[in-house]
Amino acid sequence: MKEQLKNLNIFKSFNNDELDLLKKYFSYKSYKKDEIIASRNNISKELYIVLNGKIVSTLNLPGNINRKRDEYETGDFFGEISLFGYKLPFDTFYAAEESDLLIISGKKILELIENSSGIAIKFISQLLSMTIHQLRNSNKFLADVVQWGENASRRVITDELTGLYNRAFLDDALENFFYISKSNNKPLSFLMFDLDNFRDINENYGHETGNNILSELVNLIKNIISRHGIIGRYGGDEYSILLPETDLKNAVIIAEQIRADVEQHDFSRHFNGEKTTLTISIGISSFPDTATELAAFKEKADASLYQAKKTGRNKVAYIE
């Protein structure tokens, strides 16, 4: 094992005694082809060094799109973002073929620092130096991703009528924000709402009028929540708002402001100047106040919207 380590760039500057000490802090694991090693939904807090084989990473883009980003072969490493930043990785890493990895956890690095600070500093310095080199080499790829996003993401993740994020993007964002909030012990709230009696508007005034009303409604609400979160069209006249770092109490305050502003807004230009009051109903789900798991988090927002409708409309509701 020691001779194998000497052939890896990250360990080349270490002598035999230093390698003997370092080995105690690493574990060894083999992965089968296509086996997931680390993903965006899991903060592993581990650094992985490839002994042999090939690891592939895919970049997780909006709209449930995965794009191949990098390949890691003998001597390469990954996981430093999760290890040092305690952040979810941007990528999913999997074995493209049978592979053997050396793994060191954040806990073991702390032990190394406590027991052998000189070797720890040497190891971390080498790791940072190689990370900077990797980032320089990845600049072109990152530029390509930005350009690709500018050209394609809007078509993939937005609703044609309103220009808002569509359901595919919202589902993906909801899952990501939920697990990030859970990992960091931060609150997250999810609002679902729709326009009361919208079917009657379409039947009595036509779909074009209905669409114009929805567009005006969206612009009104965007101005209210622009500093708070993400609004998207879930389908038909049903919309949702994701509110990061917002607990139930503050989500209710925001929802009530939205409800009141819609009720007071003048939509008369869509009804030949006739004064017409439009209202919306809003359902709220909040982590961890009303739900602690993703499935319940989604379901309770929908169920709360149904309750607001069932109990008279023009209401904000949530289910404990």
C-alpha positions as CSV (number, residue, x, y, z in Angstrom):
1,M,0.0,0.0,0.0
2,K,2.8,2.4,0.9
3,E,4.4,2.0,-2.5
4,Q,1.1,2.6,-4.2
5,L,0.6,5.8,-2.2
6,K,4.0,7.1,-3.3
7,N,2.9,7.0,-6.9
8,L,0.0,9.4,-6.2
9,N,0.8,13.1,-6.6
10,I,-1.0,14.0,-3.4
11,F,1.4,11.8,-1.4
12,K,4.7,12.3,-3.3
13,S,6.2,14.8,-0.9
14,F,5.8,12.5,2.1
15,N,8.5,10.2,3.4
16,N,8.0,6.6,4.6
17,D,7.3,7.5,8.2
18,E,4.8,10.1,7.3
19,L,3.0,7.7,5.0
20,D,2.9,5.1,7.7
21,L,1.2,7.6,10.0
22,L,-1.2,8.9,7.3
23,K,-2.4,5.4,6.4
24,K,-4.0,5.0,9.9
25,Y,-6.4,7.8,9.2
26,F,-7.6,6.5,5.8
27,S,-10.1,3.7,5.0
28,Y,-10.2,1.7,1.9
29,K,-13.3,0.8,-0.2
30,S,-14.1,-0.8,-3.5
31,Y,-17.1,0.2,-5.6
32,K,-18.8,-1.7,-8.3
33,K,-19.6,-0.3,-11.8
34,D,-22.4,2.3,-11.7
35,E,-22.4,2.4,-7.9
36,I,-23.1,5.9,-6.4
37,I,-20.4,7.2,-4.2
38,A,-21.6,10.7,-3.3
39,S,-24.6,12.8,-4.4
40,R,-26.2,16.2,-4.0
41,N,-28.7,14.8,-1.5
42,N,-26.0,13.6,0.9
43,I,-23.3,15.5,2.7
44,S,-20.7,12.8,3.2
45,K,-18.0,15.0,4.8
46,E,-15.4,12.7,3.2
47,L,-12.5,13.2,0.8
48,Y,-12.1,10.4,-1.8
49,I,-8.8,9.6,-3.5
50,V,-8.8,7.3,-6.5
51,L,-6.4,4.4,-6.2
52,N,-7.5,2.7,-9.4
53,G,-10.5,2.7,-11.7
54,K,-12.5,5.6,-13.0
55,I,-15.1,7.8,-11.3
56,V,-17.4,10.1,-13.3
57,S,-19.2,13.2,-12.0
58,T,-22.4,14.6,-13.4
59,L,-23.5,18.2,-12.9
60,N,-27.1,18.5,-11.7
61,L,-28.8,21.3,-13.7
62,P,-32.3,22.7,-13.3
63,G,-35.1,20.7,-14.8
64,N,-33.8,17.3,-13.6
65,I,-31.0,17.5,-16.3
66,N,-27.7,15.8,-15.6
67,R,-24.6,16.7,-17.7
68,K,-21.3,14.9,-17.5
69,R,-18.7,17.1,-15.9
70,D,-15.5,15.3,-15.0
71,E,-13.7,12.0,-14.9
72,Y,-11.4,11.0,-12.0
73,E,-8.7,8.4,-12.4
74,T,-5.7,7.2,-10.4
75,G,-4.4,10.0,-8.1
76,D,-7.4,12.3,-8.6
77,F,-9.6,13.3,-5.6
78,F,-13.1,14.7,-5.0
79,G,-15.4,15.6,-2.1
80,E,-13.4,18.5,-0.8
81,I,-16.4,20.9,-1.0
82,S,-18.5,18.7,1.3
83,L,-15.5,17.9,3.6
84,F,-14.3,21.5,4.3
85,G,-17.5,23.5,3.5
86,Y,-20.1,21.1,4.9
87,K,-22.1,21.9,1.7
88,L,-24.0,19.5,-0.5
89,P,-21.9,18.6,-3.6
90,F,-23.0,20.1,-6.9
91,D,-22.3,16.8,-8.6
92,T,-23.2,13.2,-8.3
93,F,-20.2,10.9,-8.4
94,Y,-20.4,7.3,-9.5
95,A,-18.0,4.5,-10.5
96,A,-17.7,4.2,-14.3
97,E,-15.9,0.9,-13.7
98,E,-14.8,-1.2,-10.7
99,S,-12.8,1.2,-8.6
100,D,-10.8,1.4,-5.4
101,L,-10.8,4.5,-3.3
102,L,-9.0,5.8,-0.2
103,I,-11.4,7.8,2.0
104,I,-10.7,10.1,4.9
105,S,-13.5,11.7,6.9
106,G,-13.7,15.2,8.4
107,K,-13.5,13.6,11.8
108,K,-10.3,11.8,10.9
109,I,-8.7,15.0,9.6
110,L,-9.5,16.7,12.9
111,E,-7.8,13.8,14.7
112,L,-4.8,14.1,12.4
113,I,-4.5,17.8,13.2
114,E,-4.7,17.1,16.9
115,N,-2.2,14.3,16.9
116,S,0.2,15.3,14.1
117,S,-0.3,18.9,13.2
118,G,2.8,19.2,11.0
119,I,1.8,16.3,8.7
120,A,-1.8,17.5,8.7
121,I,-0.7,21.0,7.5
122,K,1.4,19.4,4.8
123,F,-1.4,17.2,3.6
124,I,-4.0,20.0,3.6
125,S,-1.6,22.4,1.8
126,Q,-1.0,19.8,-0.9
127,L,-4.7,19.2,-1.2
128,L,-5.4,23.0,-1.5
129,S,-2.6,23.4,-4.1
130,M,-4.0,20.6,-6.3
131,T,-7.6,21.9,-5.9
132,I,-6.5,25.3,-7.2
133,H,-4.9,23.7,-10.2
134,Q,-8.1,21.7,-10.8
135,L,-10.2,24.9,-10.7
136,R,-7.9,26.6,-13.2
137,N,-8.3,23.7,-15.6
138,S,-12.1,23.7,-15.1
139,N,-12.7,27.3,-16.0
140,K,-13.5,26.5,-19.7
141,F,-16.0,23.9,-18.6
142,L,-17.7,26.3,-16.2
143,A,-17.9,29.0,-18.9
144,D,-19.5,26.4,-21.2
145,V,-22.1,25.6,-18.5
146,V,-23.0,29.3,-18.0
147,Q,-23.4,29.7,-21.8
148,W,-25.4,26.6,-22.1
149,G,-27.6,27.8,-19.2
150,E,-28.2,31.1,-20.8
151,N,-29.3,29.5,-24.1
152,A,-31.2,26.5,-23.0
153,S,-32.4,26.7,-19.4
154,R,-35.2,29.1,-20.0
155,R,-36.8,26.8,-22.6
156,V,-36.5,23.9,-20.2
157,I,-37.6,25.4,-16.9
158,T,-40.1,28.2,-17.6
159,D,-43.7,28.4,-18.3
160,E,-44.5,29.9,-21.7
161,L,-47.5,32.1,-20.6
162,T,-46.1,33.7,-17.5
163,G,-42.4,33.3,-17.8
164,L,-42.3,31.7,-14.4
165,Y,-40.5,28.5,-13.4
166,N,-42.4,25.5,-14.4
167,R,-43.3,22.4,-12.4
168,A,-40.3,20.4,-13.5
169,F,-38.0,23.1,-12.1
170,L,-40.0,23.6,-9.0
171,D,-40.0,19.9,-8.1
172,D,-36.3,19.8,-8.5
173,A,-35.7,23.1,-6.5
174,L,-38.1,22.0,-3.8
175,E,-36.2,18.7,-3.3
176,N,-32.8,20.5,-3.2
177,F,-33.9,23.3,-0.9
178,F,-35.6,20.8,1.5
179,Y,-32.5,18.7,1.9
180,I,-30.2,21.7,2.2
181,S,-32.6,23.2,4.9
182,K,-32.7,19.9,6.7
183,S,-28.9,19.5,6.6
184,N,-28.3,23.0,7.9
185,N,-31.2,23.0,10.3
186,K,-32.8,26.0,8.6
187,P,-36.6,26.6,8.1
188,L,-38.2,26.3,4.7
189,S,-41.8,27.1,3.7
190,F,-43.8,26.2,0.6
191,L,-47.0,28.0,-0.5
192,M,-49.5,26.7,-3.0
193,F,-52.3,28.9,-4.3
194,D,-54.8,29.4,-7.0
195,L,-57.3,32.0,-8.2
196,D,-60.8,31.4,-6.7
197,N,-63.5,30.6,-9.3
198,F,-61.1,30.9,-12.2
199,R,-63.1,28.4,-14.3
200,D,-66.1,30.8,-14.2
201,I,-63.9,33.6,-15.5
202,N,-62.7,31.5,-18.4
203,E,-66.3,30.4,-19.2
204,N,-67.8,33.9,-19.0
205,Y,-65.0,36.1,-20.4
206,G,-62.9,33.7,-22.5
207,H,-59.5,32.1,-22.1
208,E,-57.6,35.1,-23.5
209,T,-59.1,37.2,-20.7
210,G,-58.2,34.5,-18.2
211,N,-54.6,34.4,-19.4
212,N,-54.3,38.2,-19.2
213,I,-55.6,38.0,-15.6
214,L,-53.2,35.3,-14.7
215,S,-50.3,37.4,-16.1
216,E,-51.3,40.4,-14.1
217,L,-51.8,38.3,-11.0
218,V,-48.3,36.9,-11.4
219,N,-46.7,40.3,-11.8
220,L,-48.5,41.5,-8.6
221,I,-47.3,38.6,-6.6
222,K,-43.7,38.7,-8.0
223,N,-43.4,42.2,-6.7
224,I,-44.5,41.0,-3.2
225,I,-42.2,38.0,-2.9
226,S,-39.2,39.0,-5.0
227,R,-37.1,39.5,-1.9
228,H,-38.4,36.4,-0.2
229,G,-38.3,33.4,-2.5
230,I,-39.1,31.6,-5.8
231,I,-42.5,31.6,-7.5
232,G,-43.5,29.2,-10.2
233,R,-46.5,27.9,-12.1
234,Y,-47.5,24.4,-11.0
235,G,-50.1,24.0,-13.6
236,G,-53.3,25.6,-14.9
237,D,-54.2,28.4,-12.4
238,E,-52.2,26.7,-9.6
239,Y,-49.0,28.4,-8.5
240,S,-46.4,27.8,-5.8
241,I,-43.9,29.8,-3.9
242,L,-40.7,28.4,-2.2
243,L,-39.5,30.5,0.8
244,P,-36.0,29.6,2.0
245,E,-35.1,30.3,5.6
246,T,-38.8,31.2,6.3
247,D,-40.6,29.6,9.2
248,L,-44.3,29.0,9.5
249,K,-45.0,32.3,11.3
250,N,-43.4,34.4,8.7
251,A,-44.8,32.3,5.8
252,V,-48.3,33.1,7.1
253,I,-47.5,36.8,7.2
254,I,-46.2,36.7,3.6
255,A,-49.2,34.7,2.5
256,E,-51.7,37.0,4.2
257,Q,-50.1,40.0,2.4
258,I,-50.4,38.3,-0.9
259,R,-54.0,37.3,-0.3
260,A,-54.9,40.9,0.9
261,D,-53.1,42.6,-2.0
262,V,-54.9,40.4,-4.6
263,E,-58.3,41.1,-3.0
264,Q,-57.6,44.8,-3.1
265,H,-56.2,44.9,-6.6
266,D,-58.1,46.6,-9.4
267,F,-58.7,44.0,-12.2
268,S,-61.6,46.0,-13.8
269,R,-59.8,46.6,-17.1
270,H,-60.3,42.9,-17.8
271,F,-64.0,43.2,-17.2
272,N,-64.9,46.2,-19.4
273,G,-64.3,48.6,-16.5
274,E,-66.7,46.8,-14.2
275,K,-65.5,46.6,-10.6
276,T,-64.7,42.9,-9.9
277,T,-63.0,41.5,-6.9
278,L,-60.8,38.5,-7.4
279,T,-59.4,36.4,-4.6
280,I,-57.0,33.6,-4.1
281,S,-56.7,30.7,-1.6
282,I,-53.3,29.7,-0.2
283,G,-52.1,26.5,1.5
284,I,-48.8,26.5,3.5
285,S,-46.4,23.7,4.4
286,S,-43.4,24.5,6.6
287,F,-40.2,22.7,7.6
288,P,-39.9,21.8,10.4
289,D,-43.1,23.3,11.8
290,T,-45.7,21.2,9.9
291,A,-43.6,18.6,8.2
292,T,-40.1,17.0,8.7
293,E,-40.0,14.7,5.6
294,L,-40.1,15.7,1.9
295,A,-43.2,13.7,1.0
296,A,-45.2,15.2,3.8
297,F,-43.8,18.7,3.1
298,K,-45.2,18.5,-0.5
299,E,-48.5,16.9,0.5
300,K,-49.4,19.3,3.3
301,A,-49.1,22.3,1.1
302,D,-51.6,20.8,-1.4
303,A,-53.9,19.6,1.4
304,S,-53.8,23.0,3.1
305,L,-54.8,24.6,-0.2
306,Y,-57.7,22.2,-0.4
307,Q,-58.7,23.1,3.1
308,A,-58.7,26.8,2.3
309,K,-61.0,26.2,-0.7
310,K,-63.3,23.9,1.3
311,T,-63.8,26.4,4.1
312,G,-64.8,29.3,2.0
313,R,-61.9,30.5,-0.2
314,N,-60.0,33.8,0.1
315,K,-58.1,32.2,3.0
316,V,-54.7,31.2,4.1
317,A,-54.6,27.7,5.7
318,Y,-52.1,25.2,7.0
319,I,-52.3,21.7,8.6
320,E,-50.3,21.0,11.7
